[in-house]
Amino acid sequence: MKYLIVGLGNIGSEYHETRHNIGFMVVDKFAKLNNTPFVSNRYGSTASISLKGKQITLLKPSTFMNLSGLAVRYWMQQEKIPLENVLIIVDDIALPFGVLRLKPKGSDAGHNGLKHIAATLGTQNYNRLKFGIGNDFPKGHQVDYVLGKFTNDDLTTMDERLEMACEIIKSFCLAGVSITMNQFNKK
């Protein structure tokens, strides 16, 4: 069985470790925990991991957030990975910082990366792991907030939240989306 785990984010040092790049941070952590480096590839950086007989491709798209669907579609086709084995990791302002929610489908909720993926794949029925980044910003300043750095308070629990996200990825690949949702969405 093959899996594609996509961390959404933007390339470039100005976006490094911003709230919008939490997807990159999660897959970086997963690769690090599995001692696997990312290599530069078409449409993004990838890392390959074998986990109990499952082949996992981690992807950090290089297309920028608004064109993420191009990288997702390319790697799904390249690795012959079915849609049900794809997991998109994305920031979510509707969830408090560090809250993790696995969903098998849903709307893009205004997120441009998810919007482009849905348009490119022709469906919103793909798995996504939402990582809460909170919404502590004044009206009209959403862009500044999501492209901003995490607070010191956020950083105190960041490593623990990233590790929990990695546990969810592992469970998604080994046990499936339903069991993983039942186990982790309550936490």
C-alpha positions as CSV (number, residue, x, y, z in Angstrom):
1,M,0.0,0.0,0.0
2,K,1.2,3.5,-0.9
3,Y,0.4,6.7,0.8
4,L,0.9,10.4,-0.1
5,I,1.2,12.7,2.9
6,V,1.2,16.4,1.8
7,G,2.2,19.2,4.1
8,L,1.0,22.5,2.7
9,G,3.1,25.6,2.9
10,N,5.0,28.2,0.9
11,I,8.6,27.9,-0.2
12,G,11.1,30.6,0.7
13,S,12.9,31.8,3.8
14,E,10.3,34.5,4.4
15,Y,7.6,31.8,5.0
16,H,9.8,29.5,7.1
17,E,8.0,28.4,10.2
18,T,5.0,30.8,9.7
19,R,1.5,29.7,10.7
20,H,0.6,29.0,7.1
21,N,3.6,26.6,6.8
22,I,2.5,24.3,9.6
23,G,2.0,21.5,7.0
24,F,5.7,21.8,6.1
25,M,6.6,21.7,9.8
26,V,4.5,18.5,10.4
27,V,6.0,16.5,7.5
28,D,9.5,17.8,8.4
29,K,9.0,16.4,11.9
30,F,7.7,13.1,10.5
31,A,10.8,12.8,8.2
32,K,13.1,13.7,11.1
33,L,11.5,11.1,13.4
34,N,12.1,8.5,10.7
35,N,15.7,9.7,9.9
36,T,14.7,10.4,6.3
37,P,15.9,13.4,4.4
38,F,13.9,15.4,1.9
39,V,15.2,15.6,-1.7
40,S,14.3,18.2,-4.3
41,N,12.0,16.8,-7.0
42,R,9.4,17.9,-9.5
43,Y,6.8,20.1,-8.0
44,G,8.3,19.8,-4.5
45,S,10.6,18.1,-2.0
46,T,9.9,14.5,-1.2
47,A,10.9,11.9,1.3
48,S,10.2,8.2,1.2
49,I,9.5,6.1,4.3
50,S,8.6,2.5,4.7
51,L,6.4,1.8,7.7
52,K,5.3,-1.8,8.5
53,G,5.0,-2.6,4.8
54,K,3.4,0.7,3.8
55,Q,5.2,3.0,1.4
56,I,4.8,6.6,2.4
57,T,5.8,9.6,0.2
58,L,6.0,12.8,2.1
59,L,5.6,15.9,-0.1
60,K,6.2,19.6,0.5
61,P,4.9,21.3,-2.7
62,S,7.1,23.9,-4.3
63,T,4.2,25.4,-6.2
64,F,3.2,27.9,-3.5
65,M,0.0,27.4,-1.6
66,N,-2.4,28.6,-4.3
67,L,-1.2,26.0,-6.8
68,S,-0.8,23.0,-4.4
69,G,-3.2,20.9,-6.5
70,L,-0.6,20.6,-9.3
71,A,1.9,18.9,-7.0
72,V,-0.7,16.7,-5.3
73,R,-2.0,15.4,-8.7
74,Y,1.4,14.9,-10.1
75,W,2.7,12.8,-7.2
76,M,-0.6,10.8,-7.0
77,Q,-0.1,9.9,-10.6
78,Q,3.6,9.4,-10.4
79,E,3.4,7.0,-7.4
80,K,0.0,5.6,-8.4
81,I,-1.6,6.5,-5.1
82,P,-5.4,6.4,-4.8
83,L,-7.2,9.4,-3.5
84,E,-8.3,7.5,-0.3
85,N,-4.5,7.1,0.6
86,V,-3.8,10.8,0.3
87,L,-3.6,13.1,3.4
88,I,-3.3,16.8,3.2
89,I,-2.0,18.7,6.3
90,V,-3.2,22.2,6.5
91,D,-3.4,25.2,8.9
92,D,-6.8,26.1,10.2
93,I,-7.7,29.4,11.8
94,A,-11.1,28.1,13.0
95,L,-9.3,25.8,15.5
96,P,-7.4,27.0,18.6
97,F,-3.7,26.6,18.4
98,G,-2.5,23.0,18.5
99,V,-6.0,21.4,18.1
100,L,-5.7,18.6,15.5
101,R,-8.8,17.4,13.5
102,L,-8.7,14.6,10.9
103,K,-11.5,14.8,8.3
104,P,-12.2,12.5,5.3
105,K,-13.7,15.3,3.3
106,G,-15.1,18.8,3.6
107,S,-15.1,22.3,2.3
108,D,-12.0,24.4,1.7
109,A,-13.2,26.9,4.3
110,G,-11.6,29.7,2.3
111,H,-8.2,28.1,2.3
112,N,-6.6,28.7,-1.1
113,G,-4.4,25.6,-0.9
114,L,-7.4,23.3,-0.3
115,K,-9.4,25.2,-2.9
116,H,-6.8,24.5,-5.6
117,I,-6.5,20.9,-4.6
118,A,-10.3,20.4,-4.9
119,A,-10.4,22.2,-8.2
120,T,-7.5,20.2,-9.6
121,L,-8.7,16.8,-8.3
122,G,-12.4,17.6,-9.1
123,T,-13.5,16.6,-5.6
124,Q,-13.5,17.8,-2.0
125,N,-13.5,14.1,-0.8
126,Y,-9.9,13.8,0.2
127,N,-8.5,13.4,3.7
128,R,-7.1,16.3,5.5
129,L,-5.5,16.9,8.9
130,K,-6.2,20.4,10.1
131,F,-3.7,21.9,12.5
132,G,-5.3,24.7,14.5
133,I,-3.4,28.0,14.4
134,G,-6.0,30.1,16.2
135,N,-7.5,33.4,15.1
136,D,-6.1,36.1,17.4
137,F,-6.0,38.9,14.8
138,P,-7.9,42.1,14.3
139,K,-10.5,42.3,11.5
140,G,-8.9,42.7,8.1
141,H,-5.5,41.3,9.2
142,Q,-5.9,37.6,8.5
143,V,-3.2,37.5,5.9
144,D,-0.7,39.1,8.2
145,Y,-1.6,36.7,10.9
146,V,-1.4,33.4,8.9
147,L,1.9,34.6,7.3
148,G,3.2,35.6,10.7
149,K,5.4,33.7,13.2
150,F,4.0,31.6,16.1
151,T,3.9,33.2,19.5
152,N,6.2,32.2,22.3
153,D,3.2,30.6,24.1
154,D,2.5,28.5,20.9
155,L,6.2,27.5,20.7
156,T,6.2,26.0,24.3
157,T,3.9,23.2,23.1
158,M,4.8,23.1,19.4
159,D,7.0,20.1,19.6
160,E,4.4,18.0,21.5
161,R,1.7,19.1,19.0
162,L,3.9,18.2,16.0
163,E,4.6,14.8,17.5
164,M,0.9,14.2,18.0
165,A,0.3,15.1,14.3
166,C,3.0,12.5,13.4
167,E,1.1,9.9,15.5
168,I,-2.0,10.7,13.5
169,I,-0.2,10.3,10.2
170,K,1.2,6.9,11.3
171,S,-2.3,5.8,12.5
172,F,-3.9,7.0,9.2
173,C,-1.5,4.9,7.2
174,L,-1.7,1.8,9.5
175,A,-5.3,1.8,10.7
176,G,-7.2,4.0,8.3
177,V,-9.1,7.3,8.5
178,S,-12.1,6.1,10.6
179,I,-10.2,4.4,13.4
180,T,-7.7,7.3,13.5
181,M,-10.5,9.9,13.7
182,N,-12.2,8.0,16.6
183,Q,-8.9,7.7,18.4
184,F,-7.4,11.2,18.0
185,N,-10.2,13.7,17.2
186,K,-11.3,13.6,20.9
187,K,-7.8,14.7,22.2
